[in-house]
Amino acid sequence: MARALVLYAHPCPESFGAAVHGTVVQRLTDGGWDVDDCDLNAEGFNPVLSEPERRGYHAEPENCTPVQTYVDRLRAADALIMVFPVWNFGYPAILKGFLDRVFLPGVSFKLVDGKVRPNLTHIRKLAAVTTYGGTRMRALLAGDPPRKCVTRAVWHVCRPAKMRYLALYDMNRADNRKRGQFLKRVGQEMEGL
């Protein structure tokens, strides 16, 4: 059975983000995936890259020791689905910290003659499901960093066969109908993953 690692980053269980997360997990499970549901807030993940971790960043394989369980979970995944809100045109700090601390040399990439080479190529499917408070135009004017980080940086270290970026823009003004349509779209995309 294929395994999907769902990285979820929202602290409030009553949020629309929680509804999105629930839809992702349920549809993947219904589709036959073995889902590793990694709720970073509920698990108490520490996003801070400490001084010793930074100093040992390139020391493979010892660099994995502080986050070994998360490294193991990432290495066991066939699909990676990131579920998060966009805050201040970026990832929530806990998700950014996960990428800083777990996407390490020897884990997500290899340095070969000073060049980054992908090392998560076992991840064949990559998806991000997110919400933006502002409009698509505001995100574009700001350069849409979260979209670029997923579709360029995370994509590069995985090189998946399939990649999806699902975003609900203008969340601050989204009514129940628009939210429902987005949840339906997310469910359909997860069924087809």
N, C-alpha and C positions, 0 to 999 in steps of 0.2 A: 504494500500500500504506500502510495506517495505521501510525503509529509509536507505540510504547509506551515511555515512559521509566520504567525500573525504578530507583528509588532504594533502594540496599541499604546498611544500616548495622550491620554486626557484624564485629568484628575477627578472629574465630576461624574458620578454614576447616573445622574438624571439628565445629562447633556444629550443633545442630538448626536454628538460624536459617539456616545455610548450606544445609541440606537444603530448607528452605522456599523460600529464594531460588532454588535450582536448579529446584524444581518450578514456581515462577512463571515463570521464564525459558523453561523447556522447553515448558510448556503454551501460553504466548503464542506462541512460535515455531511450534509445531505448529498453532496456530490461524490462522496466516498473518500475524501481526503482524511488523513490522520492529522488533525489540527493541533499544533503546539501554540496555545494561546498565551502570548507573552504580554501581559498587562503591566507595563513598566512601573506605573504608579502603585498598583496593588502589590506588586512584588517588592516595592521599596528600592528599586534600582537607584544606585548612587551615580549621577551623571558627571561628577567632578573627576577629571583626570588629575590625579595627584602628582606632586613633584617626583616621587620615586617612579611612578608609572611613566611619566614623560621622559625621565632620564633613561629608563630601560625600554623605551618604545621600540627600538630596533633590535633588541636582544632576543632573538628567537631561540627556542620556544618559551623562554621564561616570561616574555612580555604578556603571555596569555594567563598566567597564574591568577592575577586578581579577578579576572572575569571568565575563568575557565568554563563554568557551567553555561554561560551565554555563548561562548565560542563553540562549545560542543553542540548546543541547540542549533546554531547557525550552520554548522558543518553537516548536520543531519537533515537539513531542509532541502526539498526539491523545488519549493516555491517560497517566495518571500512577499508578504503583503504588509504594507505599512499603512496604518490607519491613524490619522492625526489631524488636528486643526492647524491652520496657518495662523500664526500669531506674529505680528510685526514683520510680515513678509518673510517669515522663517519657520523652522521647526520649533515645537516646544522644546525647552532646554533639556528635558529628560531624554527626548529622542536624539537630539544633537549630541548629548553626552554618550548615548549608546553607540552612535557612530564613531565618536572620538575614542572610546575605550575598547570597543569590540572589533571594529573594522581595522585591525592591526596588520602590520607587515607579517607575512606568513599566514594570515587568516584571509583577509579580503583581497590582498594584493601581494605580489612579489616584486622586489626591486631587482631588475636585471640591467646591469650597466647603467644604473641611475634612472632607468625608465620603469614606470609602473606597468606591471603586467597583471591581468585579471587572475584571481585565485578562487573565486566562488562560482566557477563555471558549471558546477553540479546544480546550481539553481537555474532551472530551465524556464521558470515563470516568475515575473516580477510585476507587482501592482502597487500603486499608491492610491488610497482613497482619502480624500481630504475636503475640508470646507474652508472657505475664505470669507471673512467678514465683508470685504470690499468687492467691487465689481471686477470682472475680467480685465477691463480697461485699466483700472488702478493697479492690478497685479502686473499687467504688461508694462505700464509706465515705470514701475519699480524694478522691472527686469524679471519678475516672477522667479526669485531664487529657489523656492522649494521645488518647483517643477524642473528647473534645470539641474538641481542636485540629484533628483531621482532619475530623470531621463538621460543624464549625462554621467555623473559621478558614480551613482549606485549601479546604473546600467553597465558602465564600463567594467566594473570589477566582477559582474555576473555574466554579461553577454548572453542574456536569456533568449530563448527562442520566441517567447511572447512577452510583451510589456504593455501595461495599461496604466494610464494616469487619469483617474476619475475625480473631478473637482466640482463641488457646488459653490459657485461664486455668489456674492451678495447675500450671504447667509443672514446678515443683520436684518434684511427685509424679506426673507423667504417665508412664505405662508405655509400652512399645512399641506396644501396641494403640491407646491413645489418640493417640499421636503419628501413627501410621499413618492413623487416621481423619481427623485434621486435615489431613495431607498430601493425602489423597483429596479432602476438601472443597475445599481450596485449588485443586487441579487442576481440579475441576469448575467452580469459580467463574471461574477464568482462561479455561477453554474457553468459558464463556458471556459473557465480558466484551465 
